[in-house]
């Protein structure tokens, strides 16, 4: 049909998947996060490691991606051990939790929320690779641009709003307006008691270490050029205040320095997430 575009993955999601794979391929063990399946999904072709966004200047940002992914899945494992049985990934992209950790995932109901076209592409890639769509994995398309309610779509896909969940939103908030972030916070804060939100947020450039400011500005320029500009850069105090206003009873800021201490302290190659760049909110109901 004329004018109909084929489903394509989101450029940012592909970059995240490639960074995660590059860590395993290029950085010395022990690896903070082992995800090569995202590379299989993306199938970037030969020479992908020579892409401009795989260059040395992106190394700290790769570390940040690894740190947030490791933290989220560590927290999920802890919550699952305590009886939580629902996991929601907002803006799932090329996330591969369900494929990498099937034993844990099979104890949960896993809901991946993403835009319809990229998710249609991912569904087909999972089938093409023979990975399939297990019963516990629910791919939930939500057309945010058309104003669809992600929570309503989530419930329609089988989510039980009366039971607690872990909700993860990583690498998303910077592309949303403050109003949209607050709307998301309010929706998650209205979930069942015992639910936990992990949300990454990006700090203003002037807060970042001087060594990475040029890299942040380059990333912002690239995002703007690709039609996905950064809309919200938040300080930790602003993020915590928004979470409290949304109705969360327990809020905590996990700085990059804490993530570096947990996951990178023994590394001798200098790989570290940059301080005061992308950090985490953990909020409980």
ZAPABA-341737 format. One record per residue (C-alpha): residue in three letters; y negated, z, x. Coordinates in steps of 0.05 Angstrom, whole numbers, plus 5000, padded with zeros to 4 digits. Layout:
REM ZAPABA-341737
REC resn   yy   zz   xx
REC  ALA    Y    Z    X
...
This chain:
REM ZAPABA-341737
REC resn   yy   zz   xx
REC  UNK 5000 5000 5000
REC  UNK 4933 4981 5028
REC  UNK 4891 5039 5053
REC  UNK 4950 5087 5055
REC  UNK 4957 5121 5123
REC  UNK 5023 5144 5151
REC  UNK 5032 5219 5160
REC  UNK 5010 5242 5229
REC  UNK 5011 5309 5264
REC  UNK 4946 5346 5276
REC  UNK 4919 5335 5346
REC  UNK 4907 5409 5357
REC  UNK 4977 5426 5335
REC  UNK 5007 5376 5383
REC  UNK 4965 5402 5441
REC  UNK 4988 5473 5426
REC  UNK 5061 5451 5426
REC  UNK 5053 5414 5491
REC  UNK 5018 5473 5524
REC  UNK 5076 5518 5504
REC  UNK 5126 5469 5533
REC  UNK 5085 5458 5596
REC  UNK 5089 5533 5610
REC  UNK 5165 5528 5614
REC  UNK 5164 5464 5654
REC  UNK 5107 5478 5703
REC  UNK 5099 5554 5709
REC  UNK 5147 5599 5747
REC  UNK 5193 5646 5709
REC  UNK 5195 5695 5677
REC  UNK 5165 5656 5620
REC  UNK 5120 5692 5571
REC  UNK 5142 5647 5515
REC  UNK 5199 5597 5516
REC  UNK 5187 5539 5469
REC  UNK 5211 5469 5487
REC  UNK 5228 5449 5416
REC  UNK 5155 5435 5401
REC  UNK 5157 5381 5456
REC  UNK 5217 5350 5421
REC  UNK 5179 5349 5356
REC  UNK 5116 5319 5386
REC  UNK 5154 5267 5427
REC  UNK 5091 5249 5466
REC  UNK 5126 5198 5511
REC  UNK 5127 5193 5587
REC  UNK 5066 5215 5626
REC  UNK 5043 5267 5576
REC  UNK 5033 5319 5630
REC  UNK 4978 5274 5659
REC  UNK 4937 5278 5595
REC  UNK 4867 5304 5605
REC  UNK 4880 5364 5561
REC  UNK 4939 5384 5604
REC  UNK 4896 5390 5666
REC  UNK 4887 5451 5711
REC  UNK 4823 5472 5676
REC  UNK 4862 5484 5612
REC  UNK 4910 5534 5646
REC  UNK 4874 5597 5621
REC  UNK 4873 5570 5550
REC  UNK 4947 5555 5555
REC  UNK 4958 5627 5574
REC  UNK 4918 5649 5513
REC  UNK 4963 5606 5468
REC  UNK 5025 5637 5499
REC  UNK 4998 5708 5493
REC  UNK 4982 5703 5419
REC  UNK 5049 5670 5403
REC  UNK 5088 5723 5440
REC  UNK 5048 5779 5407
REC  UNK 5059 5752 5337
REC  UNK 5134 5744 5346
REC  UNK 5141 5812 5379
REC  UNK 5105 5844 5320
REC  UNK 5147 5804 5271
REC  UNK 5211 5829 5303
REC  UNK 5186 5900 5298
REC  UNK 5167 5891 5225
REC  UNK 5233 5858 5208
REC  UNK 5271 5916 5239
REC  UNK 5231 5961 5192
REC  UNK 5252 5921 5132
REC  UNK 5199 5868 5122
REC  UNK 5233 5805 5097
REC  UNK 5176 5754 5088
REC  UNK 5138 5716 5141
REC  UNK 5080 5670 5126
REC  UNK 5049 5623 5177
REC  UNK 4981 5597 5158
REC  UNK 4966 5531 5192
REC  UNK 5036 5527 5219
REC  UNK 5029 5461 5257
REC  UNK 5089 5450 5303
REC  UNK 5112 5522 5301
REC  UNK 5186 5527 5318
REC  UNK 5202 5600 5304
REC  UNK 5254 5582 5251
REC  UNK 5290 5536 5299
REC  UNK 5284 5578 5362
REC  UNK 5304 5645 5332
REC  UNK 5351 5628 5275
REC  UNK 5386 5696 5276
REC  UNK 5321 5733 5262
REC  UNK 5293 5678 5217
REC  UNK 5356 5678 5174
REC  UNK 5341 5751 5156
REC  UNK 5273 5730 5129
REC  UNK 5242 5682 5081
REC  UNK 5196 5640 5126
REC  UNK 5138 5603 5094
REC  UNK 5100 5551 5134
REC  UNK 5034 5530 5103
REC  UNK 4998 5467 5127
REC  UNK 4962 5406 5104
REC  UNK 5007 5357 5065
REC  UNK 5008 5298 5113
REC  UNK 5021 5335 5178
REC  UNK 5074 5376 5143
REC  UNK 5107 5314 5114
REC  UNK 5109 5287 5186
REC  UNK 5140 5352 5212
REC  UNK 5192 5353 5157
REC  UNK 5214 5283 5176
REC  UNK 5216 5301 5251
REC  UNK 5260 5361 5236
REC  UNK 5308 5316 5199
REC  UNK 5305 5262 5252
REC  UNK 5323 5312 5306
REC  UNK 5382 5338 5265
REC  UNK 5350 5407 5258
REC  UNK 5347 5404 5183
REC  UNK 5310 5450 5135
REC  UNK 5351 5515 5127
REC  UNK 5348 5552 5061
REC  UNK 5305 5608 5090
REC  UNK 5251 5559 5112
REC  UNK 5199 5538 5061
REC  UNK 5149 5483 5080
REC  UNK 5090 5494 5034
REC  UNK 5039 5437 5032
REC  UNK 4969 5459 5014
REC  UNK 4911 5410 5008
REC  UNK 4855 5456 5031
REC  UNK 4804 5400 5029
REC  UNK 4818 5391 4955
REC  UNK 4808 5466 4944
REC  UNK 4881 5483 4930
REC  UNK 4898 5558 4929
REC  UNK 4946 5571 4985
REC  UNK 4970 5637 4955
REC  UNK 4986 5604 4888
REC  UNK 5025 5549 4925
REC  UNK 5060 5602 4966
REC  UNK 5084 5639 4904
REC  UNK 5106 5574 4872
REC  UNK 5149 5562 4935
REC  UNK 5186 5628 4924
REC  UNK 5142 5680 4958
REC  UNK 5148 5748 4925
REC  UNK 5077 5777 4920
REC  UNK 5106 5845 4901
REC  UNK 5140 5852 4969
REC  UNK 5106 5862 5036
REC  UNK 5100 5807 5088
REC  UNK 5076 5791 5157
REC  UNK 5022 5737 5154
REC  UNK 5001 5701 5217
REC  UNK 4940 5658 5226
REC  UNK 4935 5634 5298
REC  UNK 4886 5583 5323
REC  UNK 4856 5571 5254
REC  UNK 4795 5616 5243
REC  UNK 4748 5579 5289
REC  UNK 4754 5517 5246
REC  UNK 4736 5555 5182
REC  UNK 4669 5577 5154
REC  UNK 4657 5652 5151
REC  UNK 4663 5646 5075
REC  UNK 4732 5614 5081
REC  UNK 4755 5667 5131
REC  UNK 4732 5722 5084
REC  UNK 4768 5689 5026
REC  UNK 4832 5687 5066
REC  UNK 4824 5759 5087
REC  UNK 4813 5781 5015
REC  UNK 4875 5743 4992
REC  UNK 4919 5774 5045
REC  UNK 4889 5843 5034
REC  UNK 4911 5838 4961
REC  UNK 4985 5829 4980
REC  UNK 5036 5885 4972
REC  UNK 5026 5950 5011
REC  UNK 5060 5948 5078
REC  UNK 5038 5877 5092
REC  UNK 5007 5860 5160
REC  UNK 4960 5804 5180
REC  UNK 4953 5778 5251
REC  UNK 4893 5732 5259
REC  UNK 4866 5702 5323
REC  UNK 4791 5692 5329
REC  UNK 4747 5659 5381
REC  UNK 4688 5696 5411
REC  UNK 4619 5664 5422
REC  UNK 4615 5625 5487
REC  UNK 4564 5672 5516
REC  UNK 4614 5729 5511
REC  UNK 4666 5693 5552
REC  UNK 4678 5701 5627
REC  UNK 4631 5653 5663
REC  UNK 4690 5618 5696
REC  UNK 4716 5591 5630
REC  UNK 4651 5577 5593
REC  UNK 4650 5504 5615
REC  UNK 4722 5497 5590
REC  UNK 4704 5528 5523
REC  UNK 4645 5481 5515
REC  UNK 4688 5421 5533
REC  UNK 4740 5443 5481
REC  UNK 4685 5451 5429
REC  UNK 4658 5382 5444
REC  UNK 4728 5352 5437
REC  UNK 4739 5388 5371
REC  UNK 4673 5363 5344
REC  UNK 4688 5291 5367
REC  UNK 4756 5293 5332
REC  UNK 4725 5316 5266
REC  UNK 4747 5388 5270
REC  UNK 4686 5426 5296
REC  UNK 4686 5500 5311
REC  UNK 4651 5533 5252
REC  UNK 4660 5607 5265
REC  UNK 4655 5644 5331
REC  UNK 4660 5719 5319
REC  UNK 4652 5782 5360
REC  UNK 4706 5835 5353
REC  UNK 4658 5880 5315
REC  UNK 4644 5824 5265
REC  UNK 4718 5809 5256
REC  UNK 4735 5882 5245
REC  UNK 4677 5891 5196
REC  UNK 4700 5830 5156
REC  UNK 4771 5856 5152
REC  UNK 4748 5924 5127
REC  UNK 4702 5892 5076
REC  UNK 4761 5849 5052
REC  UNK 4800 5913 5036
REC  UNK 4846 5926 5095
REC  UNK 4859 5999 5106
REC  UNK 4879 5993 5179
REC  UNK 4845 5946 5227
REC  UNK 4853 5938 5302
REC  UNK 4826 5891 5355
REC  UNK 4876 5869 5408
REC  UNK 4835 5844 5467
REC  UNK 4860 5792 5516
REC  UNK 4860 5845 5570
REC  UNK 4914 5882 5531
REC  UNK 4954 5819 5522
REC  UNK 4948 5805 5597
REC  UNK 4972 5876 5612
REC  UNK 5032 5868 5566
REC  UNK 5056 5799 5584
REC  UNK 5025 5776 5650
REC  UNK 5018 5838 5694
REC  UNK 5077 5820 5740
REC  UNK 5059 5747 5749
REC  UNK 5038 5725 5819
REC  UNK 5014 5656 5800
REC  UNK 4948 5678 5770
REC  UNK 4966 5656 5699
REC  UNK 4926 5700 5652
REC  UNK 4892 5693 5584
REC  UNK 4816 5694 5593
REC  UNK 4780 5756 5571
REC  UNK 4730 5751 5514
REC  UNK 4752 5682 5492
REC  UNK 4807 5683 5438
REC  UNK 4831 5752 5416
REC  UNK 4869 5782 5358
REC  UNK 4858 5821 5294
REC  UNK 4915 5862 5267
REC  UNK 4903 5888 5197
REC  UNK 4947 5929 5152
REC  UNK 4947 5943 5078
